Amino acid sequence: MSRSLSKGPFIEESLLKKIAGKKPAQTGTIKTWSRRSQISPEMVGFTFGVYNGRLHLDVLVTEDMVGHRLGEFSPTRKFLRHGGKMQKEIEMKAKEAEVASAQAAKAAAEAAPKK
């Protein structure tokens, strides 16, 4: 649900204090735990280290991000892959093809210098 227009956007005051009067080039990564904070135009160009529950992920704020929340750019879940028997077979074939191409390249490199 969106926030009421009469209330205005929620921006953590501590974040605004950290960027007040500074240039993006001067400051490094600004660590924050406030994933719920909306991105304001004053934040454009700054790099925030947004906490995802395990570590701080660097988020470089651009103009397209204004109005979104900081947490949208720091995913909390890590996608590994879809599993299954077919997926494993596909991966094995790809690995075998890679090994075969590497062996062919190695054989070609050894044959070339013996002139």
N, C-alpha and C positions, 0 to 999 in steps of 0.2 A: 504494500500500500504506500502511496506517495505521501510526502509530508505536506501539511497544510501551507498554502501560500502565505497566510498571515503570520505564520511562525518563521518562515524563511528556512534556508538550508542549514543543516547541522554541520558545523565545522569545529573541531576540537580547538579550544583556545590555546592550549599548549603548542599546537602545531603553528598557529598564527604567530605566536611569540617567537618561535624558533626561526621563522623566515622573515620576520619584520625587519626591514631596513637592510637586508642582505641581498647579495646578488647570487644567482645560481652557481656561478663559477667559483665563488669564494667558499661556499659550503660544500662539504662532502656529502655522504649519505646521512640523511636525518632519520634515525631509528624511531619507529612508532609502533604502538600496539593498537592504535585507534583505527581499526578496519572500517568502522561505521562512519567515519568522517567523509563528507563530500569534498570533491576536488573543486577549488575555487580558481578563478583566473589568476590570482596572485601566486598560485603554486606552480604555474607553468614554467618548466625549465629545471625545477628542483628534482633531486633524486631522493626518494623516500625508501627506507628499509622497512617494508610492511611485514609484520610478524604473521606467520601462517600456522602457528601452533608448535612448530619445531625450530624454525630458523627465520631470519629476516631476509626477504627477497627484495632485491633492488627494483624499484619502479620509477622510471623516468617519465615525468608528467609532461604530456603534450597537450595542445589545444583541443584535440578530439576527446580528451578524457574529462573535460570540464563538465560538472554535473553528475558524474558517476561517483561511486564510492571507492575508497582506496582498496578495500578488501576484494573488489572484483578483479584486480590485477595481480593478486597473490593467492593462487589456488591452494586449498587446504588438503586436497586429496591427490595422490599420485597415481596416475593411470599406468598400469604395467602393460597389459595387452589382453586381448581376448584369447582364451586358450582353446584346447581341444586337440584331437588327434590330427585333423586336417591341417591345422595351423603348424603343428610340429613338423609334419611332412613337408610343407611348403618351405619352412625355415631350413630344414636339412638339405633340400634340393638347392636352395640358394647358396648355402654354405659350401656344398660340394662343387657347385659351378664356380664359386669364388676361388676355391683351392685349385681347381683345374686351370683356371685362367692365370693364376699366380705361377703355377708350375710351367705353363707354356711360355710365359714372359721370361722366366728364369732360364729356360732352355734356349730361348732366342737370344738372350743376352750373353750366354756362355758361348754360343756358336759364332756370334759376330766378331769378337776380338781375335779369333784364331786364324787370321788372314795370313 
